[in-house]
Amino acid sequence: MTPDAPLPEVGETVAITTADSEPWLLVCTVHEDAQAVTGVLVADLADETVCASRN
C-alpha cells in the first residue's frame, strides 16, 4: 500500500512494501478513520492451516 492508494477491501491480498521481503497480507479489517488495515500474513495462514490439518 502506498500513501496515495485507496484502502484495500476485506479479502484482498496486498504486499507490505515497507518490509524488505514484501510479504503478502490478507486484509481482515479496514479502519478508514485511521487509514489502516489489519490482516494475516499469507505465509502464516498457510502454516497454521497445515498445522491444523495434522491434528
MDTraj code that builds the backbone (N, CA, C; nanometers):
import mdtraj as md
import numpy as np

residues = "MET THR PRO ASP ALA PRO LEU PRO GLU VAL GLY GLU THR VAL ALA ILE THR THR ALA ASP SER GLU PRO TRP LEU LEU VAL CYS THR VAL HIS GLU ASP ALA GLN ALA VAL THR GLY VAL LEU VAL ALA ASP LEU ALA ASP GLU THR VAL CYS ALA SER ARG ASN".split()
xyz = np.array([
    [0.0842, -0.1179, 0.0000],
    [0.0000, 0.0000, 0.0000],
    [0.0885, 0.1239, 0.0000],
    [0.0541, 0.2172, -0.0816],
    [0.1234, 0.3452, -0.0819],
    [0.0319, 0.4496, -0.0197],
    [0.0864, 0.5585, 0.0316],
    [0.0035, 0.6591, 0.0992],
    [-0.1098, 0.7146, 0.0139],
    [-0.0906, 0.7264, -0.1164],
    [-0.1935, 0.7841, -0.2024],
    [-0.2941, 0.6818, -0.2541],
    [-0.2658, 0.5551, -0.2344],
    [-0.3530, 0.4497, -0.2860],
    [-0.4790, 0.4374, -0.1995],
    [-0.5900, 0.3989, -0.2601],
    [-0.7106, 0.3756, -0.1795],
    [-0.6907, 0.2532, -0.0909],
    [-0.7612, 0.2500, 0.0197],
    [-0.7512, 0.1347, 0.1095],
    [-0.8061, 0.0104, 0.0408],
    [-0.7431, -0.1048, 0.0622],
    [-0.7951, -0.2274, 0.0031],
    [-0.9228, -0.2705, 0.0739],
    [-0.9941, -0.3624, 0.0137],
    [-1.1162, -0.4149, 0.0739],
    [-1.0847, -0.5428, 0.1507],
    [-1.1724, -0.5786, 0.2442],
    [-1.1583, -0.7031, 0.3187],
    [-1.1568, -0.8184, 0.2185],
    [-1.0631, -0.9104, 0.2362],
    [-1.0495, -1.0249, 0.1477],
    [-0.9430, -1.0082, 0.0416],
    [-0.8969, -0.8858, 0.0204],
    [-0.7896, -0.8619, -0.0767],
    [-0.6559, -0.8990, -0.0153],
    [-0.5603, -0.9320, -0.0995],
    [-0.4229, -0.9506, -0.0539],
    [-0.3402, -0.8341, -0.1047],
    [-0.2535, -0.7838, -0.0180],
    [-0.1675, -0.6701, -0.0519],
    [-0.0251, -0.7006, -0.0074],
    [0.0711, -0.6434, -0.0765],
    [0.2114, -0.6577, -0.0379],
    [0.2458, -0.5495, 0.0633],
    [0.3167, -0.5883, 0.1667],
    [0.3646, -0.4918, 0.2663],
    [0.4983, -0.4390, 0.2141],
    [0.4942, -0.3244, 0.1523],
    [0.6130, -0.2730, 0.0836],
    [0.7141, -0.2077, 0.1772],
    [0.6812, -0.1928, 0.3043],
    [0.7772, -0.1351, 0.3982],
    [0.8713, -0.2416, 0.4532],
    [0.8462, -0.3679, 0.4231],
    [0.9353, -0.4765, 0.4648],
    [1.0216, -0.5184, 0.3461],
    [1.1434, -0.5609, 0.3737],
    [1.2368, -0.5972, 0.2666],
    [1.1840, -0.7093, 0.1771],
    [1.1179, -0.8081, 0.2343],
    [1.0731, -0.9227, 0.1559],
    [0.9346, -0.9029, 0.0950],
    [0.8694, -0.7906, 0.1244],
    [0.7353, -0.7587, 0.0743],
    [0.6367, -0.8755, 0.0917],
    [0.6158, -0.9190, 0.2163],
    [0.5227, -1.0313, 0.2385],
    [0.3791, -0.9919, 0.2049],
    [0.2977, -1.0911, 0.1742],
    [0.1577, -1.0674, 0.1395],
    [0.0714, -1.0732, 0.2642],
    [-0.0241, -0.9804, 0.2731],
    [-0.1167, -0.9710, 0.3858],
    [-0.2583, -0.9903, 0.3337],
    [-0.3326, -1.0806, 0.3968],
    [-0.4747, -1.0980, 0.3661],
    [-0.5502, -1.0003, 0.4548],
    [-0.6172, -0.9027, 0.3955],
    [-0.6841, -0.7966, 0.4701],
    [-0.8088, -0.8526, 0.5403],
    [-0.8149, -0.8331, 0.6721],
    [-0.9283, -0.8811, 0.7520],
    [-1.0211, -0.7678, 0.7949],
    [-0.9640, -0.6523, 0.8269],
    [-1.0450, -0.5362, 0.8651],
    [-0.9843, -0.4103, 0.8050],
    [-1.0700, -0.3137, 0.7775],
    [-1.0267, -0.1846, 0.7243],
    [-1.0723, -0.0765, 0.8218],
    [-0.9794, 0.0093, 0.8626],
    [-1.0071, 0.1188, 0.9553],
    [-0.9925, 0.2487, 0.8772],
    [-1.1014, 0.2932, 0.8161],
    [-1.0941, 0.4108, 0.7283],
    [-1.0551, 0.5370, 0.8034],
    [-1.1036, 0.5537, 0.9269],
    [-1.0705, 0.6743, 1.0039],
    [-0.9206, 0.6851, 1.0285],
    [-0.8568, 0.5731, 1.0553],
    [-0.7133, 0.5720, 1.0838],
    [-0.6303, 0.5480, 0.9588],
    [-0.6970, 0.5258, 0.8440],
    [-0.6278, 0.4941, 0.7189],
    [-0.5343, 0.3752, 0.7390],
    [-0.5898, 0.2673, 0.7967],
    [-0.5099, 0.1487, 0.8263],
    [-0.5912, 0.0225, 0.8007],
    [-0.5198, -0.0858, 0.7843],
    [-0.5837, -0.2165, 0.7697],
    [-0.5162, -0.3140, 0.8650],
    [-0.5860, -0.4197, 0.9001],
    [-0.5259, -0.5295, 0.9749],
    [-0.5519, -0.6571, 0.8969],
    [-0.4683, -0.7557, 0.9205],
    [-0.4854, -0.8802, 0.8477],
    [-0.3922, -0.9882, 0.8975],
    [-0.3807, -1.0927, 0.8162],
    [-0.2994, -1.2091, 0.8477],
    [-0.1968, -1.2260, 0.7361],
    [-0.0728, -1.2487, 0.7751],
    [0.0283, -1.2761, 0.6739],
    [-0.0073, -1.4070, 0.6040],
    [-0.0059, -1.4066, 0.4730],
    [-0.0449, -1.5253, 0.3967],
    [0.0452, -1.6436, 0.4317],
    [0.1746, -1.6215, 0.4506],
    [0.2663, -1.7298, 0.4864],
    [0.2276, -1.7914, 0.6201],
    [0.1877, -1.7096, 0.7170],
    [0.1445, -1.7606, 0.8470],
    [0.0132, -1.8359, 0.8354],
    [-0.0766, -1.7870, 0.7532],
    [-0.2054, -1.8518, 0.7341],
    [-0.1857, -1.9920, 0.6775],
    [-0.0971, -2.0060, 0.5791],
    [-0.0710, -2.1370, 0.5195],
    [-0.0099, -2.2309, 0.6215],
    [0.0824, -2.1824, 0.7037],
    [0.1463, -2.2650, 0.8056],
    [0.0447, -2.3094, 0.9090],
    [-0.0414, -2.2179, 0.9554],
    [-0.1431, -2.2534, 1.0540],
    [-0.2431, -2.3529, 0.9968],
    [-0.2777, -2.3386, 0.8694],
    [-0.3716, -2.4301, 0.8063],
    [-0.3117, -2.5704, 0.7994],
    [-0.1850, -2.5792, 0.7615],
    [-0.1182, -2.7093, 0.7545],
    [-0.1094, -2.7714, 0.8926],
    [-0.0717, -2.6922, 0.9916],
    [-0.0609, -2.7446, 1.1283],
    [-0.1973, -2.7908, 1.1797],
    [-0.3011, -2.7175, 1.1513],
    [-0.4341, -2.7533, 1.1988],
    [-0.4830, -2.8832, 1.1344],
    [-0.4422, -2.9085, 1.0101],
    [-0.4883, -3.0296, 0.9438],
    [-0.4144, -3.1540, 0.9919],
    [-0.3068, -3.1387, 1.0617],
    [-0.2308, -3.2528, 1.1130],
    [-0.2929, -3.3114, 1.2384],
    [-0.3775, -3.2353, 1.3054],
    [-0.4342, -3.2812, 1.4334],
    [-0.5461, -3.3782, 1.4129],
])
top = md.Topology()
chain = top.add_chain()
for i, resn in enumerate(residues, 1):
    res = top.add_residue(resn, chain, resSeq=i)
    for name in ("N", "CA", "C"):
        top.add_atom(name, md.element.get_by_symbol(name[0]), res)
traj = md.Trajectory(xyz[None], top)
